[in-house]
Amino acid sequence: MTRHAVDLSDPALVAFWRARHLCTVTTVRPDGGLHVTPMGIVLDPERGLAWGITSGHSQKARNLRSSGEAGGGQVGVCQVDGRWWSSLAGSAEILDDPATVREAETRYAERYRTPRVNPQRVAIRITVERVLANLPG
């Protein structure tokens, strides 16, 4: 059982992030408060990234855009399955170019399901800086 910072290449971590679990995503509001919402996130361990999709007008997208940080705002992602869990922390950016949104949609469909049509959709790309986990194995 792993109860500490883990490497993105850890097979137990990769397996946990490939199984279908809903996540929570935490962003920082302009007033410094936290915004926590459920969301589907897909880990891209080979590139050190995590991906999500959302509407461009969502609160999380607005929070990330207004962060004022170069490269994007800080974000936390967590998923839980009973006593097993994993969290990712890093900087996220909102991307709206069609090719990147399609990549995020494809990744989402592989883990969850084909997303509904949403012309306002944007991709959230998270550069993973820290990984914590309590995993089986």
Steps between C-alpha positions, in 0.01 A plus 500: 500500500636841400426792737731770376615697201527266204650520154272537198643178354394289802289215350251509791449874447454462124249218553304704755481796261388276211208352697178697476487731804342841519731768635467827681684801366594793722580842356566831671235771466607863440421577867738222614223256594490147365261367236459120511296319238469145360669440166645225284880519480734282296865444594765515227796361700742485206478878455449596866156642425137455595210598275141613545223658298250763608291786366699814442261699720518259798614633836815285496596634156438858611707443816794362303486782243491767769787356704755740358769231523726442203411163349171465687348479844560248774267202514452191715339180375394208719330166439385250760393136494428386855825519693708543184562852368735713298543874464684709244609860540639732237438792272216490253434689184186546296547418131236562235674414173302226321786246482569515874130486590466190277798339672343563841162366378665184364682439828178561696309253277764231561454518878135600535271528196467707185420853618184673384533768235596835652614780268621697806732220614858569602780269611664523839861382485668452836876481536531257790747621763408278796336160538378348825325166535381217718481213253455123511795285416 
